[in-house]
Amino acid sequence: LADLLCAGTCVPIAMGMWTGANPKAALGGMAVGLVTIILVFVISGAIISDPVTGLSEIYYAYDLRSPTLLAAFILSPTVAGVFTYVGSKLFPYQFPGYPLLKTGITFEA
């Protein structure tokens, strides 16, 4: 379960270090990544039997050969990264930078 949560949030966090990333888009990307995990399991459960069963399988997602788990691990970071990138391009953000501190130290070549 912790690996799935990390998969849904790691790409927006890493993209947050990009100077052109919008912090709100990165936060939204994390939320979208987590929702993607839930949707993958709900849709998988709806195909097999019912959505509630699929949702409960998130807790028991220990079978690494499961195609549902594989789809969640692939789709979640991808969708979260695309959302963060598109959100950052649609709503540009420029980090104002840190204030310049005058230390009195000079560097000469």
Secondary structure by P-SEA (a helix, b strand, c coil): caaaaaaacaaaaaacccccccaaaaaaaaaaaaaaaaaaaaaaaaacccaaaaaaccccccccccaaaaaaaaaaaaaaaaaaaaaaaabbbbccccccccccccccc
